[in-house]
């Protein structure tokens, strides 16, 4: 597996460079006005400097989390509970992650993220199970904040303060997504360097994340502070909590939060397309959480360099996103719904392969590694296709609350899956945990089949809807 992993990362990175070069030729940059605007470039740089540091710190913790718990001699069933605690924290805190910035302010909430995530990383120094549970809870809270707060600050300043065109917002997030893929690949390589090449152990990447988060907090405190001081004060500042009308302001935030939740739920239940799209997201992404837990115990016993393997996964995902850009270009005329259907089908085939490559007593790690790469390639196709359809199906003013409702069944399904694995491993004994892993992959394949049926139903409903097609590809082919 050692040679296979190094060979795979070289091949995948080469493939990504070729696809990036091809994609740039077929999809020319349409953001010339934004790139030429010095005020926008300065604002974009201020945001990305902090945001990318936060993402880098997040990715550093990916490759060796399971390995760290194993290093502390915890059983697989105990590790499953730790993962469930993190997911449960996401479920419970997710509704408040959009409400908290209204009460504290967006920039203080970003600072709170840096503080929580730093504390989460420092808990990894302890071998006490309760402390590690607290760390997982802090990690779940931090993940919820990372997913909403930074982007919320940017969109608010972009539209309400600087009054830049809304069409420029994707320019920044496309650039962030490109950097995000590169950071993910680099994080795996750096984590492998620290943990294995330098023999610092699996806790080393978590400790490296702490100064990165402190640097992020410093940028938010200084550069973002200057940015807010130079902006239009009336548009961004909330009434302070200790102001004379603080009670009214706090109540008004609660009212906005409740109304937003209600409107999001009503939109979800009244539009069948929204419900089907939410079902696809819940099924697909809950399975990904289970994959995040299972890939290490499947590959680690066979001498796989976990950091390099993680980089391979991220490079495969990057290749998938580049293939999406090529597939939806004016040359190939594929629609996002076609790509979404293909990605779910690939994920189903990946888990189908894993049910045969993880037979207890007859493991085939090379086939499992190939199946994991296929799954990550599917993820690279899935996320931009889903994002496009969400943007066209869900009304913009209700999108945040609807997506919050989507995440509720997503995390619940993932928790139930890990709890089922915990029960099976505990009942069978730690030495027979391989059958539980295989059964879980079989369950994931069934969930992907259900997601595929939901995608087909969505395809049928929106077959004649021109709004669900890429602008330059509306002339060719039937279906949306």
FENKA-V767095 format. One record per backbone hydrogen bond with DSSP energy under -1.0 kcal/mol. NH is the residue of the N-H (numbers start at 0). CO is the residue of the C=O. If there is no record, write none. Layout:
<<NH CO> <NH CO>>
//
This chain:
<<4 0> <5 1> <6 2> <7 3> <8 4> <9 5> <10 6> <11 7> <12 8> <13 9> <14 10> <15 11> <16 12> <17 13> <18 14> <19 15> <20 16> <21 17> <22 18> <23 19> <24 20> <25 21> <26 22> <34 30> <35 31> <36 33> <40 36> <41 37> <42 38> <43 39> <44 40> <45 41> <46 42> <47 43> <48 44> <50 46> <51 47> <53 49> <54 50> <55 51> <56 52> <57 53> <58 54> <59 55> <60 57> <61 58> <67 63> <68 64> <69 65> <70 66> <71 67> <72 69> <73 68> <78 74> <79 75> <80 76> <81 77> <82 78> <83 79> <84 80> <85 81> <86 82> <87 83> <88 84> <89 85> <90 86> <91 87> <92 88> <93 89> <95 92> <96 92> <99 95> <103 99> <104 100> <108 104> <109 105> <110 106> <111 107> <112 108> <113 109> <114 110> <115 111> <116 112> <117 113> <118 114> <119 115> <120 116> <121 117> <122 118> <123 120> <124 121> <125 122> <131 127> <132 128> <133 129> <134 130> <135 131> <136 132> <137 133> <138 134> <139 135> <140 136> <141 137> <142 138> <143 139> <144 140> <145 141> <146 142> <148 144> <151 147> <152 148> <153 149> <154 150> <155 151> <156 152> <157 153> <158 154> <159 155> <161 156> <163 157> <167 164> <168 165> <171 167> <172 168> <173 169> <174 170> <175 171> <176 172> <177 173> <178 174> <179 175> <180 176> <181 177> <182 178> <183 179> <184 180> <185 181> <186 182> <187 183> <188 184> <189 185> <190 186> <191 187> <192 188> <193 189> <194 190> <195 191> <196 191> <197 192> <199 193> <200 194> <203 200> <206 202> <207 203> <208 204> <211 207> <212 208> <213 209> <214 210> <215 211> <216 212> <217 213> <218 214> <219 215> <220 216> <221 217> <223 218> <225 221> <226 222> <227 223> <228 224> <229 225> <236 232> <242 239> <245 242> <248 244> <249 245> <250 246> <251 247> <252 248> <253 249> <254 250> <255 251> <256 252> <257 253> <258 254> <259 255> <260 256> <261 257> <262 258> <263 259> <264 260> <265 261> <266 262> <267 263> <268 264> <269 265> <270 266> <274 270> <275 271> <276 272> <277 273> <278 274> <279 275> <280 276> <281 277> <282 278> <283 279> <284 280> <285 281> <286 282> <287 283> <288 284> <289 285> <290 286> <291 287> <292 288> <293 289> <294 290> <297 293> <298 294> <299 295> <301 298> <302 299> <305 303> <308 304> <309 305> <310 306> <311 307> <312 308> <313 309> <314 310> <315 311> <316 312> <317 313> <318 314> <319 315> <320 316> <321 317> <322 318> <323 319> <324 320> <325 321> <326 322> <327 323> <328 325> <332 328> <333 326> <338 334> <339 335> <340 336> <341 337> <342 338> <343 339> <344 340> <345 341> <346 342> <347 343> <348 344> <349 345> <350 346> <351 347> <352 348> <353 349> <354 350> <355 352> <356 352> <357 353> <361 358> <363 356> <367 363> <368 364> <369 365> <370 366> <371 367> <372 368> <373 369> <374 370> <375 371> <376 372> <377 373> <378 374> <379 375> <380 376> <381 377> <382 378> <384 380> <385 381> <386 382> <387 383> <388 384> <389 385> <390 386> <391 387> <392 388> <393 389> <397 394> <401 397> <402 398> <403 399> <404 400> <405 401> <406 402> <409 405> <410 406> <411 407> <412 408> <413 409> <414 410> <415 411> <416 412> <417 413> <418 414> <419 415> <420 416> <421 417> <422 418> <423 419> <424 420> <425 421> <426 422> <427 423> <428 424> <431 428> <432 429> <434 431> <436 432> <437 433> <438 434> <439 435> <440 436> <441 437> <442 438> <443 439> <444 440> <445 441> <446 442> <447 443> <448 444> <449 445> <450 446> <451 447> <452 448> <453 449> <454 450> <455 451> <456 452> <457 453> <458 454> <459 455> <460 456> <461 457> <464 461> <467 464> <468 465> <472 469>>
//
